[in-house]
Amino acid sequence: MNKPTDLDAARQREWHAQERALQQERLRTDPAGDDPLVAQYRLLARALRHPPLDAIPADFAAGVAARATARGVAVDDDRFETLLLRGLLIVLGLAAAVVVAIHGGAWLRSTLAMLPAADGYSADLVLMLLACIAASTIFELWHRERAVR
């Protein structure tokens, strides 16, 4: 047999507070002497009684685009962003080339030192790297396959 617990009593108090708040809100009684919990539920009941704001029309985006085009604003003109993106890629490519030119020898030596012939720990690191690459590639292919469906 189940025994009543404090949780059940708290749920009962909560339920009674909600019902009192709904009844008092329907009768529009004075909230001055309300229990704080009932007052909170009255605010909630009042908010739910009023309908939500009207949704935007289905053709809202098309209307805004038509007005922008009518004023001479090019809606699909993304040449500026493309130019900025290309410039950023060129700057990043040049920065990468400079870093490789300055530190490339040290990177090559440390990469060669990590090859499996060096020691067992390096071989484990290389295997973990390959496992991570394989797992991320498999996940990406799986994600693309799910997106197509």
ABEGO torsion letter per residue (X at the ends): XBBBBAAAAAAAAAAAAAAAAAAAAAAGBBAAABBAAAAAAAAAAAAAABBBBBBBBAAAAAAAAAAAAAAGBBAABAAAAAAAAAAAAAAAAAAAAAAAAAAAAAAAAAAAAABAAABAAAAAAAAAAAAAAAAAAAAAAAAAAAAAX
